[in-house]
Amino acid sequence: MKRKFTKIASFVTAACLTLTAVAFAACNPDDTDIPPEAPSGSPEKDGYNITVLYPDGSPVKGTDSGDRYARVSAELTDENGERIDPNAKADLNEAGVAQISYNVPGEYYVKLNDIPPGYAFDNTSVKTTVDKAYYTVSIELGAPTPYTVTLIQPDGSPLSGVDVKLMSGSTEVASATTGENGVATTPTIVRGAYKVVLDLPEGLGYRPIMTGIGLTSIYVDLVKLSELPFDEEHLLEGEALESWDNELNWYYPNKENPTMTNLKFDPEADCYAYNVEVGEGEEVFFQITAPKTGAYTIGSKKGNDYEIKFYQNDLSSYDSSLTISSDMNNGNNIQRMRIIEGKQLTVSVKSKTGASVTVEMLVCIPLPEPEMTIASAPNTYTLNYVEGVKEAIVRFNTAEIGTGVFKLDIETSYNIRVEEVANTGHVLNDDLKLPHTLEIRNSEVGGYTDYHIYILNDDAPATTQIKFTITKTGEARTERTEEINMTAHVSSKFDEQTGTFTWMPTDGSIAPYEKGGLWYVNIGGDEKPLVAAISKNLNVYSPDQVENPDGDDADDLYSFTTLEYFGENGYTPGTQQNTNLTLVTINTSDTEIVTVKTKYNDFINTYAQYSNNDGVYQVTNELKDFLEQFMEGRYADFTGSNNNKPALPWLIACGYYA
């Protein structure tokens, strides 16, 4: 069945929104604060400036046309609707203003082209004069309309007998039931953005979807949704467990000397194997219900070409960084994530090649939580290992210990591995060598660092104790900060987004080159613009989010797409403003640490306008200089290792359209 999908923009109504000087204030609680009316201007000097507004008073942007190849525009016409002059037309900018550079005063009609779908404008309703340059017009909602919702089952057939509701918040606006063709047609209602709510049979699910002002025909592709049971008959034993150990429990690149022993599947743990059958081109969803709180392990063996993805429970999005793929080259196809007792984790298995596949999955219920010891002063602490858990955690609490230089050491005859984890959850060192010297300075007081200490001996007693010693050996160095402010503007979005976006290799196998201040790459003899994908992600999934049933604890963030750089310097959700990105270099001596902060102010002056990977910019010399400095200090955050520096780390954020 062929379907045509119409892309529309989403519009958010603000309670009070002040527009540009050529517009007006949409609402104001105090009449005394209403700004004076915009000047009328002179057509001979200013041309004709047309501000176009939505019914709620917000500006109609040029990019709101709903067509990536067209922009909303305004022109001056005669009474027959014909443009009076080739220059009497202009596209709307992002403030909703068309600046028409036609300086011949006269009485003309204002005509709007490519307005957003679902809206209307009477081209004869506004007429200019010879002595006024500035005009404000409003588009209106189109005529009320019925909405149709078509339900398609995973096998491609329509689904009948399903109640469909259109909701505005918690209010039901309209409802209908799907017929034999799977289509539900609502009564005629006012156009709007309504949430589609379906009363589906058990075993089916759908990703949340909204109607729109102009999007009146909705197609919903339903998915299979099964709940993974934890039945004893699936418990791995003997050779079955060994096969999973051999496949999953080694760490690239040294299979003979594993360093990720903490991922080893304990024979006493509850591990369950599943053969998931996925049809041709199918994506099957499962909900894993947690019988207890802890870090669950989901793994897969190599095999046919498939992907395992981890979704938000409402299926609205998934975290690409958690994807398990059969073509991973290190054999460690594992994800661990914390689930709260009684909550669910939604997982999907998808065929990548279009062929049907059988995927072997492993789900392990967590062992008991390791015991945490809070270290708040230099001392010797006793670490307790509970039965079945070869891990203990020391929380080095800098809020209480204060500044200084400390030596960390362990008294034990066991073979151990120590993992150092920052209070942000980022792993600082996954194989820390003891004794370890740690310097805590004034700027670091108030946080903590966790040390996960694993016993690697298989013959260690079920319950074990070892000693962890913290000794203060000196005073921390003094600190001084210098700031350098720089500006790098990248103001023009890259519009030629055709083809498949492909990430650049960072090993130097493809070398970019500069031409006229812009950067390019040669792909198979074709010259391609080198671009950086910069986005504001509106819906970010964290495994811990299952603790919040509303799913509202995902934060907005800005990033070089996969790099997750948070807009931490003054970003306020819901606003459009510039963000300062800060690079930090540290110069040290025996007694002093000098931190040099290079602040790139207003790095992208239209930063907040783009979401979901739409902020694509061609790399300029300024952007390249910034990326070189940024990645030089940050590449380890994204590659996962200080020892794995790419040949060209600045290309981590870059790609091209193939």
C-alpha positions, 0 to 999 in steps of 0.5 A, spaced: 500 500 500 503 506 497 502 512 502 503 519 501 506 523 508 506 530 508 511 533 513 509 539 517 512 544 522 510 543 529 507 550 533 507 551 540 503 557 542 506 561 547 501 565 553 505 571 551 510 573 546 513 579 544 515 580 536 519 584 533 519 592 532 515 591 526 510 586 529 506 587 536 505 584 542 501 578 542 498 579 549 500 583 555 497 584 562 498 591 563 496 596 557 501 601 560 507 596 557 504 595 550 510 598 546 508 604 541 505 602 534 511 601 529 512 607 524 509 607 518 515 608 514 516 611 507 515 606 501 520 610 497 526 609 502 524 602 506 520 599 500 514 594 503 515 590 509 510 585 510 509 581 517 505 575 517 502 572 523 499 566 526 492 566 529 495 566 536 500 572 534 506 568 533 510 569 527 510 565 520 517 563 519 519 562 512 521 555 513 514 553 515 511 552 508 511 544 509 516 543 503 523 543 504 524 546 497 519 552 498 519 558 503 513 562 505 513 569 501 509 575 500 508 579 493 505 585 491 500 584 486 495 588 481 487 587 482 488 581 478 493 577 482 499 579 477 505 581 481 507 588 479 514 587 478 519 582 478 522 585 485 516 586 488 516 579 492 520 577 498 521 570 502 519 571 510 525 571 514 525 567 521 522 573 524 516 572 520 518 579 515 518 579 508 522 585 506 520 587 499 525 591 496 520 595 491 521 602 492 515 605 488 509 607 492 502 605 490 496 601 492 497 594 491 494 587 494 498 583 498 499 576 496 502 570 500 505 564 497 506 557 500 503 558 507 503 552 512 498 547 510 491 547 513 491 555 513 488 560 509 489 567 507 485 572 502 489 575 497 484 581 497 484 583 504 490 587 505 491 593 500 498 598 501 498 605 500 503 610 497 505 613 504 506 606 509 511 601 508 510 597 514 504 592 514 502 586 519 497 581 516 495 574 519 493 567 516 487 564 519 485 556 520 482 553 514 475 550 514 474 545 519 475 538 516 474 531 518 480 527 520 482 520 518 486 515 521 488 508 518 491 503 522 496 498 519 497 491 522 505 488 522 503 484 516 500 490 512 493 488 513 488 493 515 485 493 523 478 494 524 473 495 530 478 499 534 476 506 537 480 512 535 480 518 539 483 525 538 485 528 544 487 536 546 491 535 553 486 531 557 480 533 553 477 528 547 475 532 541 473 527 537 472 519 536 471 514 531 471 507 530 475 503 524 472 500 519 473 494 515 478 498 511 482 500 517 480 507 516 476 511 522 473 518 520 472 523 525 466 528 525 468 535 522 472 539 527 476 545 528 483 544 525 489 543 530 494 538 533 491 533 536 494 526 540 491 520 537 489 515 542 488 508 540 484 502 544 488 496 541 487 489 542 492 486 547 499 484 543 499 490 539 502 497 540 504 504 536 508 509 536 505 516 539 503 520 533 499 527 532 495 530 527 496 537 525 493 543 522 494 541 515 496 533 516 489 531 516 490 523 514 494 519 519 497 512 518 499 508 524 503 502 523 502 498 529 507 493 532 507 487 535 508 488 543 510 481 547 512 481 554 518 477 556 516 472 561 522 469 566 520 462 567 525 457 570 524 453 564 529 458 560 534 458 565 541 457 562 545 451 565 551 447 563 553 447 556 548 452 554 551 457 559 558 456 557 556 458 550 554 464 552 560 465 556 565 464 550 561 469 546 559 474 550 565 475 556 571 477 553 573 484 551 576 487 545 582 486 543 584 481 548 580 475 548 585 471 552 586 476 558 579 479 559 578 485 563 571 486 563 570 480 568 564 484 572 560 482 566 561 475 567 554 471 567 554 467 574 551 460 574 547 462 580 544 468 577 537 468 573 539 468 566 534 466 560 535 465 553 530 466 548 530 465 540 526 471 537 523 470 530 523 476 526 519 476 519 522 479 513 523 487 514 519 486 521 521 489 528 518 486 534 517 489 540 518 486 547 517 489 554 521 486 560 518 487 566 523 487 572 521 482 578 527 486 582 531 493 582 538 492 579 542 492 573 539 487 568 544 484 562 541 484 555 546 480 550 545 477 543 550 472 540 553 473 533 548 471 527 544 473 522 544 481 520 539 484 526 539 490 531 536 490 538 534 497 540 532 500 547 526 504 547 522 509 551 516 505 554 511 509 549 515 507 543 517 514 541 524 514 541 530 510 542 537 511 544 542 509 538 548 508 543 545 502 546 543 499 540 546 491 539 548 489 532 550 482 530 555 486 525 559 488 531 566 487 531 568 485 538 563 480 540 561 483 546 554 484 544 551 486 551 548 492 554 546 493 562 541 498 564 538 499 571 530 497 571 526 499 578 522 493 580 515 493 577 517 497 571 518 495 564 524 496 559 522 496 552 526 492 547 525 491 539 529 486 535 529 488 527 531 485 521 536 489 518 537 486 511 529 485 510 530 477 510 527 473 516 532 472 522 532 468 528 536 472 534 538 469 540 537 473 546 540 473 553 536 476 559 540 476 566 536 478 572 541 482 576 545 479 582 544 483 589 547 490 589 554 491 591 555 494 598 557 501 598 562 504 603 562 512 604 569 514 605 569 521 608 576 522 611 583 519 611 582 512 614 582 504 613 575 502 611 573 494 611 570 493 604 564 487 604 563 482 599 556 479 599 555 472 597 554 472 589 557 479 588 564 480 587 564 487 587 564 493 592 564 500 591 568 506 595 565 513 595 570 517 595 566 523 598 570 530 596 565 534 600 567 532 607 575 530 605 576 537 602 582 539 599 589 535 598 593 530 595 591 523 597 594 516 596 589 510 595 591 503 596 588 496 598 591 490 603 589 484 599 592 477 596 586 477 591 587 479 584 583 485 583 581 490 578 579 497 580 574 502 576 574 509 577 567 512 576 566 520 576 560 522 579 557 524 573 557 516 571 562 517 566 568 511 567 575 515 568 579 509 568 576 502 567 583 498 570 586 503 575 593 501 578 594 501 585 597 505 589 593 511 586 595 518 587 589 523 587 589 530 588 583 534 590 583 542 589 578 547 591 574 547 585 573 539 586 570 539 593 563 538 593 563 532 589 565 524 589 568 519 585 566 512 586 571 506 586 568 499 584 573 494 586 572 487 583 575 480 586 577 476 580 579 470 583 573 464 582 575 461 588 574 467 593 569 465 599 562 467 598 563 472 603 569 476 603 573 482 606 578 487 604 581 493 606 581 500 603 586 505 605 586 513 604 592 517 606 593 524 605 600 525 603 600 533 602 596 539 600 593 541 593 596 546 588 593 553 588 588 554 582 588 560 577 583 561 571 584 565 565 579 567 560 579 568 553 573 570 549 572 568 542 567 568 537 565 563 531 559 565 527 556 559 523 549 563 521 547 559 514 544 552 515 546 547 509 540 546 505 542 541 500 541 535 505 540 530 499 542 523 499 544 519 505 548 522 511 554 518 512 559 519 518 566 521 516 572 516 518 577 519 523 583 515 521 585 519 515 583 514 510 579 520 507 582 527 507 578 533 507 580 539 503 579 547 503 576 551 498 574 558 498 573 558 506 569 552 505 571 544 506 570 538 502 571 531 501 572 527 495 568 521 495 569 516 489 571 522 484 565 526 486 566 532 490 561 533 497 561 538 502 563 536 508 558 538 514 557 538 521 551 535 524 549 540 530 542 538 533 538 540 539 535 533 541 528 534 544 527 527 547 533 524 550 532 517 553 536 514 559 535 507 562 534 510 569 528 514 566 523 508 567 523 510 574 519 516 572 512 513 569 511 520 566 517 520 562 518 527 563 525 527 566 529 527 559 533 533 559 533 538 552 540 538 550 545 541 544 550 536 541 554 535 535 549 529 534 552 523 537 557 527 541 552 529 547 555 536 548 550 539 553 548 546 553 550 548 559 552 555 559 546 559 560 541 555 556 534 555 558 529 550 555 523 553 551 527 559 549 531 561 543 538 564 544 545 563 543 549 558 547 557 559 549 561 553 548 567 553 552 574 549 551 578 548 557 586 547 557 590 546 563 597 549 565 600 546 571 607 547 575 609 544 582 605 549 586 600 552 581 594 550 576 592 555 571 586 553 567 585 557 561 578 557 558 577 559 551 569 561 550 566 561 543 561 566 544 554 565 540 557 559 536 551 558 532 547 564 532 541 560 530 542 554 534 536 553 538 532 553 531 534 546 529 532 539 532 533 532 531 539 532 527 536 538 522 542 543 524 547 541 519 552 546 517 558 546 512 564 546 515 568 553 514 575 555 517 572 558 523 568 551 524 574 547 523 578 551 528 573 550 533 572 543 532 580 541 532 580 545 539 574 542 542 576 534 540 583 535 542 580 536 549 574 532 548 575 526 544 576 521 549 569 522 552 566 520 545 571 514 543 571 512 550 579 511 551 584 516 552 589 511 549 584 511 542 586 517 539 583 518 532 588 521 527 583 526 525 579 527 531 575 533 529 572 529 524 568 525 529 562 531 528 563 531 521 559 527 515 557 528 508 551 526 504 552 520 499 
